[in-house]
Amino acid sequence: MKLKGERAASLLIQEISKILLTEIKDEDLKNVTITYATVTNDLSFAKVYFTTLDDDKKEKVIRDMNNASSYFRMELSKRLDLRHIPEIKFIYDESIEYGKRIENIIDKINNEK
Protein backbone atom coordinates (compact mmCIF):
# COMPACT_ATOMS: atom_id res chain seq x y z
CA MET A 1 0.00 0.00 0.00
CA LYS A 2 2.90 2.35 0.73
CA LEU A 3 3.99 2.08 -2.90
CA LYS A 4 0.78 3.80 -4.01
CA GLY A 5 1.55 6.83 -1.82
CA GLU A 6 5.14 6.99 -3.04
CA ARG A 7 4.01 6.76 -6.67
CA ALA A 8 1.42 9.49 -6.11
CA ALA A 9 4.06 11.68 -4.42
CA SER A 10 6.38 11.23 -7.39
CA LEU A 11 3.59 12.14 -9.82
CA LEU A 12 2.72 15.23 -7.76
CA ILE A 13 6.34 16.41 -7.82
CA GLN A 14 6.55 15.98 -11.60
CA GLU A 15 3.24 17.60 -12.44
CA ILE A 16 3.41 20.51 -9.99
CA SER A 17 6.89 21.27 -11.34
CA LYS A 18 5.50 21.29 -14.90
CA ILE A 19 2.62 23.56 -13.85
CA LEU A 20 5.04 25.99 -12.19
CA LEU A 21 7.21 26.01 -15.30
CA THR A 22 4.49 26.38 -17.94
CA GLU A 23 1.28 27.74 -16.41
CA ILE A 24 2.10 30.09 -13.54
CA LYS A 25 2.41 33.78 -14.43
CA ASP A 26 3.67 35.05 -11.03
CA GLU A 27 7.43 35.60 -11.41
CA ASP A 28 8.04 34.87 -7.72
CA LEU A 29 6.56 31.39 -8.17
CA LYS A 30 8.64 30.75 -11.30
CA ASN A 31 11.68 30.48 -8.98
CA VAL A 32 10.09 27.69 -6.92
CA THR A 33 11.58 24.20 -7.00
CA ILE A 34 9.61 21.24 -5.68
CA THR A 35 12.03 19.15 -3.62
CA TYR A 36 9.97 16.39 -2.00
CA ALA A 37 6.43 15.22 -1.37
CA THR A 38 4.63 12.84 0.96
CA VAL A 39 1.14 11.48 0.49
CA THR A 40 -0.99 9.69 3.07
CA ASN A 41 -1.82 6.04 2.41
CA ASP A 42 -5.43 6.86 1.58
CA LEU A 43 -4.23 9.60 -0.85
CA SER A 44 -6.35 12.23 0.92
CA PHE A 45 -3.55 14.58 1.96
CA ALA A 46 -0.17 15.59 0.55
CA LYS A 47 2.68 17.65 1.93
CA VAL A 48 4.68 19.18 -0.90
CA TYR A 49 8.06 20.62 0.06
CA PHE A 50 9.63 23.39 -1.99
CA THR A 51 12.41 25.92 -2.00
CA THR A 52 12.87 29.23 -3.77
CA LEU A 53 15.91 31.05 -5.09
CA ASP A 54 14.67 34.37 -3.73
CA ASP A 55 15.06 34.22 0.07
CA ASP A 56 13.79 37.81 0.45
CA LYS A 57 10.34 36.79 -0.76
CA LYS A 58 10.17 33.45 1.06
CA GLU A 59 7.15 34.35 3.22
CA LYS A 60 5.21 35.71 0.22
CA VAL A 61 6.00 32.59 -1.81
CA ILE A 62 4.88 30.29 1.03
CA ARG A 63 1.59 32.21 1.27
CA ASP A 64 1.09 32.30 -2.52
CA MET A 65 1.82 28.59 -2.97
CA ASN A 66 -0.74 27.63 -0.31
CA ASN A 67 -3.28 30.10 -1.68
CA ALA A 68 -2.88 28.44 -5.10
CA SER A 69 -3.32 24.89 -3.77
CA SER A 70 -6.89 24.63 -5.13
CA TYR A 71 -5.62 25.75 -8.55
CA PHE A 72 -2.92 23.05 -8.42
CA ARG A 73 -5.51 20.43 -7.41
CA MET A 74 -7.75 21.43 -10.33
CA GLU A 75 -4.83 21.22 -12.79
CA LEU A 76 -3.68 17.91 -11.31
CA SER A 77 -7.16 16.43 -11.68
CA LYS A 78 -6.95 17.15 -15.44
CA ARG A 79 -3.45 15.67 -15.78
CA LEU A 80 -3.33 12.68 -13.44
CA ASP A 81 -5.25 9.45 -13.59
CA LEU A 82 -6.00 9.36 -9.87
CA ARG A 83 -9.44 8.72 -8.44
CA HIS A 84 -8.90 11.39 -5.81
CA ILE A 85 -6.48 14.32 -5.90
CA PRO A 86 -5.13 14.87 -2.38
CA GLU A 87 -5.53 18.09 -0.46
CA ILE A 88 -2.16 19.85 -0.77
CA LYS A 89 -0.20 21.70 1.89
CA PHE A 90 2.94 23.43 0.66
CA ILE A 91 5.85 23.55 3.12
CA TYR A 92 9.06 25.49 2.70
CA ASP A 93 12.00 23.06 2.66
CA GLU A 94 14.58 24.25 5.19
CA SER A 95 17.09 21.51 4.37
CA ILE A 96 18.88 23.47 1.64
CA GLU A 97 19.34 26.50 3.92
CA TYR A 98 20.52 24.16 6.67
CA GLY A 99 23.03 22.62 4.29
CA LYS A 100 24.33 26.06 3.30
CA ARG A 101 24.78 27.01 6.97
CA ILE A 102 26.72 23.80 7.66
CA GLU A 103 28.86 24.41 4.57
CA ASN A 104 29.62 27.97 5.72
CA ILE A 105 30.62 26.71 9.16
CA ILE A 106 32.94 24.11 7.62
CA ASP A 107 34.47 26.74 5.30
CA LYS A 108 35.01 29.08 8.25
CA ILE A 109 36.72 26.32 10.26
CA ASN A 110 38.94 25.40 7.30
CA ASN A 111 39.88 29.05 6.69
CA GLU A 112 40.92 29.52 10.34
CA LYS A 113 43.58 26.79 10.07
C-alpha positions in Angstrom: 0.0 0.0 0.0 2.9 2.3 0.7 4.0 2.1 -2.9 0.8 3.8 -4.0 1.6 6.8 -1.8 5.1 7.0 -3.0 4.0 6.8 -6.7 1.4 9.5 -6.1 4.1 11.7 -4.4 6.4 11.2 -7.4 3.6 12.1 -9.8 2.7 15.2 -7.8 6.3 16.4 -7.8 6.5 16.0 -11.6 3.2 17.6 -12.4 3.4 20.5 -10.0 6.9 21.3 -11.3 5.5 21.3 -14.9 2.6 23.6 -13.8 5.0 26.0 -12.2 7.2 26.0 -15.3 4.5 26.4 -17.9 1.3 27.7 -16.4 2.1 30.1 -13.5 2.4 33.8 -14.4 3.7 35.0 -11.0 7.4 35.6 -11.4 8.0 34.9 -7.7 6.6 31.4 -8.2 8.6 30.7 -11.3 11.7 30.5 -9.0 10.1 27.7 -6.9 11.6 24.2 -7.0 9.6 21.2 -5.7 12.0 19.2 -3.6 10.0 16.4 -2.0 6.4 15.2 -1.4 4.6 12.8 1.0 1.1 11.5 0.5 -1.0 9.7 3.1 -1.8 6.0 2.4 -5.4 6.9 1.6 -4.2 9.6 -0.9 -6.3 12.2 0.9 -3.6 14.6 2.0 -0.2 15.6 0.6 2.7 17.6 1.9 4.7 19.2 -0.9 8.1 20.6 0.1 9.6 23.4 -2.0 12.4 25.9 -2.0 12.9 29.2 -3.8 15.9 31.1 -5.1 14.7 34.4 -3.7 15.1 34.2 0.1 13.8 37.8 0.5 10.3 36.8 -0.8 10.2 33.5 1.1 7.1 34.3 3.2 5.2 35.7 0.2 6.0 32.6 -1.8 4.9 30.3 1.0 1.6 32.2 1.3 1.1 32.3 -2.5 1.8 28.6 -3.0 -0.7 27.6 -0.3 -3.3 30.1 -1.7 -2.9 28.4 -5.1 -3.3 24.9 -3.8 -6.9 24.6 -5.1 -5.6 25.7 -8.6 -2.9 23.1 -8.4 -5.5 20.4 -7.4 -7.7 21.4 -10.3 -4.8 21.2 -12.8 -3.7 17.9 -11.3 -7.2 16.4 -11.7 -7.0 17.2 -15.4 -3.4 15.7 -15.8 -3.3 12.7 -13.4 -5.3 9.5 -13.6 -6.0 9.4 -9.9 -9.4 8.7 -8.4 -8.9 11.4 -5.8 -6.5 14.3 -5.9 -5.1 14.9 -2.4 -5.5 18.1 -0.5 -2.2 19.8 -0.8 -0.2 21.7 1.9 2.9 23.4 0.7 5.8 23.5 3.1 9.1 25.5 2.7 12.0 23.1 2.7 14.6 24.3 5.2 17.1 21.5 4.4 18.9 23.5 1.6 19.3 26.5 3.9 20.5 24.2 6.7 23.0 22.6 4.3 24.3 26.1 3.3 24.8 27.0 7.0 26.7 23.8 7.7 28.9 24.4 4.6 29.6 28.0 5.7 30.6 26.7 9.2 32.9 24.1 7.6 34.5 26.7 5.3 35.0 29.1 8.3 36.7 26.3 10.3 38.9 25.4 7.3 39.9 29.0 6.7 40.9 29.5 10.3 43.6 26.8 10.1 
